[in-house]
């Protein structure tokens, strides 16, 4: 089985997540919006699920692996809905003007969340469709947490690395700088995994491209007036409708991936 020790790395990601989000979520857990709870629960559950699936298949627990895989079909729509909830909170506060950071970077945060959500949709549907190819299935599933590298590792940089620490409003850009650096580290790791095994490394090439698109947007769209106008228009939409749309889209992708598996060429030939 490929990626034998991936579950250990995902365990490390989970620890870093707790460290990174401790000041802004875990230490003030009673005072944050419900959207943050929903996203924290589903995103953390997803990291645990991917790590557990890596552990179970490498320890011969195939039946358990399949059962937990079915659970991913239920979790995924909730995860996508929670991404939309975070976009909604950002857009709402952008419109209210009660956050200097979101006034400056709100539309870019929206872009980052949209690219991350789109990436999850692409990667998960491919993981399901290629579930009969162990390399591609594992690769696409393991690629999903890469899209969380910016928010997770970026927070650690902002908190513990002096050159990224924020001393005042004039240094809010360091948040975006930390996200970019974290994304670049994820691109480097994804590129390494692809070059290590090009035959089966397509999932990591895909996630590297998606991360580069995210990084490019952070710099190229920073002052785009049309993006601010689009984010403003989005913030005026019904939050129930947007979250519901996200849930339905996640469910549709899960259904499509499960019901339309990719048939290996050899298996196709044997059926003809």
C-alpha positions, 0 to 999 in steps of 0.5 A: 500500500502506498504512503505507508506513514501518511497517518503520522503526518496527518496526526502532526497536522492535527496537533499543529491545527490545535496549536494554530487555532488555539488563540482564535478558536479553542481558547475562546470557544464559547464566544465564537459564531456557530459557523466556526464550530461547524467548520472546526468540527467538520474540517477536524473530522475530515483530517481525522477521517483521512488519517484513520483511513490511511492507518486502517488500510495499512493495518489490514482493517479493510472492512472497517476502512470500507465502513468509514469510507461510507461515512465520508459520503455523509461528512463531505456535504457537511464539510462543504456547507461549513466552508460556505458558512465561513465565507458567509461570516466573512462577507457579512462582517465585510459588509458591516465594516466591523473588521479592519482585516476583512475590510482590507482582505475580505474579498481575498479571503472569500477567494481563498475559501472558494478555491479551497471548496472547489479543490475539495469538490474536485479531489473528493470526486476523483478519490471516489471515482478512482477507489479501485486504484489504490494509488490514485484513491489514496493520493486524492484523499491525502491531497485534500488536507493540503488545501488547509495548509494556509489557514493552519500553518499560516496561523502558527507562523503569525504566532511564533515566528517573529518576522510574521508576528503582527504588531499593529494594523499596518502589519495585517498583510503578514497574515496573507504573507503567512498563508502564501508561505504555507501554501508554497510549502504545501506546493513543494511537498505536493511536487515532491510526491508527484516527482517521486512517482509520476505514474501515480502522482497525478493527485499531487500535481492537481493539488499543487496546481490548485494551490498555485491558483490560490496563491496567484489570486492572492497577489493578482486580485488583491486590488481587483474592484470587480472582486470587491463588488462580487463579494459585496453582492454575495454578502447580500444573498440569503445565508440559508440559501448559500449554505443549502446550495453548498450542502447539495453540491457536496452531496451531489459530488459524493453521489456522482463519485460513488455511482460513476466509478472509473473502471480500470482499462483491464477490467473494461477489456474483460467485460467487452 
